[in-house]
Amino acid sequence: MKHIAVYLLCAVSTHSLCWADVTKLAAEDHKALQNALRFHEVHSTSDFPPAIVTLCAGNNGKMADPGQKWNATDAIIDPSLPGKRLIWAAVGREYYVVHYERGGIAHSFHILVAKLTKPGAKAEVIWRAVGGPITNYAAFVDVLRTGKLDDRMDYAY
């Protein structure tokens, strides 16, 4: 009986970590991100500015494109490969939303929202969260609307 109680406690705790409320996204940015018509998806890191890639790239400054080789685990076979891989990104005027996966001992899925007001300027991180995988921008808007992304902690991005 004691083992069942411990199991249930762990199951509930893990679930609450995975499905937390969006707490740190400003209302103005939240509203802008929900306008899906404003955004178009891109599926290559070459489709958005280097300043945005830099914000979410791995230690070697690289991020793999979807389908490319990358280090998905903590057993590094090829140190020249990135430890992060793009799933998709969306661009809407000055907003950039990047959904990527991070390899390592705990494979995780991340969302980065940044603003870049003019070419060559420094990009500003607006919001970061963990959750997914999320299939596309429309699915992201649904998840954002329901608050099922975790932005409570400063994870290793």
N, C-alpha and C positions, 0 to 999 in steps of 0.2 A: 504494500500500500504506500509506503514511504517513497519507493522508486517511482511510482505513478505520479505522486505529487511533485516530485522534482522534475520529472519529464514534462508535466503540464506547465510548470513554472518556466522552464527553459523554452518551451514552444511559444508561450505567450510573450515572453521577453523578446525572443528573436523576431516574432511577427511585428511587435511594436517598433523594433528598430528598422524594419524594412518598409513599413508603411506609416510614416510620420507626417505631420502637417508641414506645409510650407510656411515658414515663420519669418524668414529674413528678406523676402522679396518685396520691394517697395510697391505700393498700390499702383502707381503710375506705370511702372515697368510691367507689372502683372497684367494690367489692362492692355498695354501695347502688345504683349506676347500673345494674348488671346485672339488677336485679330489675324487669323490664319491667312487671309487674303493678302496681307501685307508682306508675307514671307514666301520665298521660293527655296526649295531644297537644293543642296549641292552634295556631291558624293566623292569629292576629292579635296585634299588639303590645298591643292593648287587653285581651287576655286574661291578661296578666301585669303585675305592679306596675311603675310608672314607675322604681323603683330598679333593676330588672333591665334595662329598656330603656336606661337611662342608661349601663350598663356596656358595652353593645355598639353604641350609636347612633353615628352619624357626628358630624363636627365641628359640625353645626347641631342636634345633639340629637335628630335624627329617624332613624327606620328605616322603610322602606316595607314594607307588608304584601305577601304573595305576590300577584302579578298587577298590583300598582300600578306606576306610573311611578317611575323612579329613575335616577340617573346611573350607568350601567353601565360607562362608559369614562372615560378621562382628558380627553376632549373635553366639557367641561361646557357643555351647551346651556341648562339651566335651573338656576341656582345655588340656587333654592329647593327643589329636589328632593334627597332624601337620597342619599348615596353607598353606602348599605348597604340590603340587602333581606332580610327574613325568609324563610326557606324553611319552617321549622316550629320549634316549641318544644315542650317537654314539662315538665310540672309534677308533682312528687312530693313531697308534704309541704313540707319546707323547701328542697328542691332544685329548681333551674330549669336546664334544658338548652336552649340556644338555638343553632340552626343557621341561619347566614345567609351571604349572599354579599356580597363587597365589590368594588366597581367600581374602575376606575382603569387604569393602564397594565398591570397584571397582575391580571386578574380572579381572585379567590380565594374559597375556601369555608372557613368558620370554625365552630368549636364553642366555645361558652362554657358553663361549668358554674359556677353560683353558688349560694350559700345565703342565704336570707332567713328568719331565725328568727321574726320577728314583724312584723306590718304597721307601716309607718312607720320601721322600723329600717334601718340602712345594710346594703346587700347586700355579701356577701363573695365575691370571685372565688376559686373553688376550683381551677379548671383551665381552660386554653385550649389549643386545638390547631388545626391546619390540615389539611384533607382533605375530600374529597367531590367532587361533591355526594352527599349521603346522603338517600335517599328518605323515610325515616320513623324513628321511634324504635327500632323492632325492628331495622332495618338498622344503626342506630347501635350497638346492643348487640352485634351481630355484629362490626362493625368494631372496636369497643372490645375485645372478647374476643380478636381476632386481633392487636391492637396496631397496626393500619394507620392511625394518625393521627400527625401530626408535632407534638410538643410540645417539641422541642429548642431552638427559638430564640424570641426575643421579637419576633415579627412585628408589623408595624403593624396593629393590629386595628381 
